[in-house]
Amino acid sequence: MTTGPDPDLAEQQRTHWQHTYTDHPRMYGHAPSSPAVHAAAVFADAGAQDVLELGAGHGRDALHFSRAGFRVTATDVSQSGLAQLQQDAEAQQLTGRLATMAHDVRDSLPLASASVDGVFAHMLLCMALSTTQITALVAEVARVLRPGGTFVYTVRHTGDAHYGAGTSHGDDIFEHGGFAVHFFSRELVERLARGWELDEVHAFEEGDLPRRLWRITQRRPR
Ligand SMILES: C[S@@+](CC[C@H](N)C(=O)[O-])C[C@H]1O[C@@H](n2cnc3c(N)ncnc32)[C@H](O)[C@@H]1O
C-alpha cells in the first residue's frame, strides 16, 4: 500500500487553502451545495439533531445545516475560511447552534465517540490525503457517529477531466493549478463502505470544468 503524499504537500496545501480563502472570500458563494441540500433532507428523515461537517471551508453548507435546525460543528484546516463562516453565522444569528473548529483531518476527530447523528464532507476526502489517511478518517467518522448515524460525503473520481493531469504525487493524487486532489476509484468507495450500510453512490457534476463527483451515503449499522 502507498503511504501517500509527502507531508510537505499537506503543509503546502494548508497554506494554499488559507491564501485561497483570503484572496477569494466566500469563493463558493452563499447558496448551499446540492449535496448539502440532499444531506439535510436525509439527516432530517433520520431524525438527526447533531451534525458534523468536515472541510467546511467558508461554510456555505454549515450555514444551511444550521438554518435547517441542526446543531452543527464545522471544521476545516483553514482559519481564514472558518473566520468567514463565523462572521456569517453571527450576521445570521446562528452562533448559538453552530460551532467552528480548526482541525486537520489527518488527526483524530476532536469529538467524543457516538456524539453526532450525521457527518457531511463535500470534496474533503479527495484532498491531498493518502489512502491510509482516508481509511483512518472514515474509521474516525464511524467512531463519532451514533449507531444508525449517516455519513454523506462527496469526492472527485477517476472519470474527472483532471484525473491524470498535472503533477503526480502517487496514490492517485494529482496537483493541478496549485490544488492537489485524490481521485477516487469505485473500488476505494466500496472498500471504505465495509462495515457500513452503503445506501447510494450518486454521480453528479459541479462547477464550470465541470468537476465530476460521486455523492456517497452510508449508514452505521444500529
Ligand atoms: C474543495 S474545498 C470544499 C470546501 C467546502 N466543503 C465547500 O464545498 O464549500 C476543500 C476544503 O477542505 C479543506 N481541507 C483540505 N485539506 C484538509 C485537511 N487535511 N484537514 C481539514 N480540512 C482540509 C480546505 O481548507 C477546503 O476548505
PDBQT file of the ligand as one rigid body, heavy atoms in Angstrom, charges set to zero:
ROOT
HETATM    1  C1  LIG A 301     -12.710  21.748  -2.206  1.00  0.00    +0.000 C 
HETATM    2  S1  LIG A 301     -12.795  22.654  -0.711  1.00  0.00    +0.000 S 
HETATM    3  C2  LIG A 301     -14.500  22.392  -0.246  1.00  0.00    +0.000 C 
HETATM    4  C3  LIG A 301     -14.987  23.342   0.814  1.00  0.00    +0.000 C 
HETATM    5  C4  LIG A 301     -16.452  23.131   1.257  1.00  0.00    +0.000 C 
HETATM    6  N1  LIG A 301     -16.707  21.761   1.600  1.00  0.00    +0.000 N 
HETATM    7  C5  LIG A 301     -17.391  23.582   0.185  1.00  0.00    +0.000 C 
HETATM    8  O1  LIG A 301     -17.748  22.741  -0.674  1.00  0.00    +0.000 OA
HETATM    9  O2  LIG A 301     -17.770  24.764   0.167  1.00  0.00    +0.000 OA
HETATM   10  C6  LIG A 301     -11.903  21.562   0.376  1.00  0.00    +0.000 C 
HETATM   11  C7  LIG A 301     -11.762  22.055   1.799  1.00  0.00    +0.000 C 
HETATM   12  O3  LIG A 301     -11.007  21.099   2.530  1.00  0.00    +0.000 OA
HETATM   13  C8  LIG A 301     -10.124  21.772   3.404  1.00  0.00    +0.000 C 
HETATM   14  N2  LIG A 301      -9.009  20.854   3.692  1.00  0.00    +0.000 N 
HETATM   15  C9  LIG A 301      -8.019  20.461   2.851  1.00  0.00    +0.000 A 
HETATM   16  N3  LIG A 301      -7.206  19.593   3.483  1.00  0.00    +0.000 NA
HETATM   17  C10 LIG A 301      -7.676  19.458   4.742  1.00  0.00    +0.000 A 
HETATM   18  C11 LIG A 301      -7.264  18.707   5.875  1.00  0.00    +0.000 A 
HETATM   19  N4  LIG A 301      -6.165  17.930   5.831  1.00  0.00    +0.000 N 
HETATM   20  N5  LIG A 301      -7.983  18.792   7.012  1.00  0.00    +0.000 NA
HETATM   21  C12 LIG A 301      -9.089  19.583   7.070  1.00  0.00    +0.000 A 
HETATM   22  N6  LIG A 301      -9.535  20.323   6.033  1.00  0.00    +0.000 NA
HETATM   23  C13 LIG A 301      -8.833  20.262   4.879  1.00  0.00    +0.000 A 
HETATM   24  C14 LIG A 301      -9.721  23.038   2.654  1.00  0.00    +0.000 C 
HETATM   25  O4  LIG A 301      -9.263  24.056   3.520  1.00  0.00    +0.000 OA
HETATM   26  C15 LIG A 301     -11.030  23.388   1.948  1.00  0.00    +0.000 C 
HETATM   27  O5  LIG A 301     -11.812  24.255   2.743  1.00  0.00    +0.000 OA
ENDROOT
TORSDOF 0
